[in-house]
Structures are given as structure tokens and as C-alpha cells.
Amino acid sequence: MSKRSDQAKVLFIIEMIERVEMIVARHHGIVNALEDQEGELALFMAISQIGEGLQRLGEETLKAYALHDEKKFAYATRNYIVHDYDGVDKHIIEEVIRTHLPLLKEKLSGTVS
């Protein structure tokens, strides 16, 4: 995979995190967004896209920015949402949004030149 290709993927992941932030802000909080049907669906989709995007980063990029743990966690979260839609625990998604996404955004923002 080319470095430019991975840079585009990193930018896409950051964009998805920013969309999550916008959805949460529009609903005046994570819990409100998850209680709204459209908000919930939008958050689930964006988080799934983040997991998919990290999964597609090249090994060099993953190593360079120590993203292996984030990749595993994000892809596991993606699979949880996609394959257990009816049973998704919103408290888990809330924790992902509140804790993991800001840290991931901070880490990835340092990768963009």
C-alpha cells in the first residue's frame, strides 16, 4: 500500500470521528444521540466506518504510529455493531465515543502532514 493511500485513509478516519462529534453535538450529548433513532444509526455507521478504515491501513502505517491495538479494538467494535445489531449495548458505544475516539483522533491527527 502506498503512503499516500494510507494518508487518505487516515484523513477519512479523522473525518468519521469528526462526524461522530457533530452528531453528538447536534443531539446535545452522546446519550441523547443514542436515544434518537437517526442519531443511533448515524453513530453506528460512522463507528463501523472507523473500524473498517483502520482495518485497511497498511502494516507500515500501523507500526509507525503504534495503531495495532486501536485497529483490533475498532474492528472488533465494528463487528459487534454489524453482526449483533439488535443486541448492541449502547453503554459500550457510549464508552467508545467518550473515551476511545478522542484518543484515536489525537493519535491520528499527529500522522497527517
Secondary structure, 3 states (H helix, E strand, C coil): CCHHHHHHHHHHHHHHHHHHHHHHHHCCCHHHHHHCHHHHHHHHHHHHHHHHHHHCCCHHHHHHCCCHHHHHHHHHHHHHHHHCHHHCCHHHHHHHHHHHHHHHHHHHHCCCC
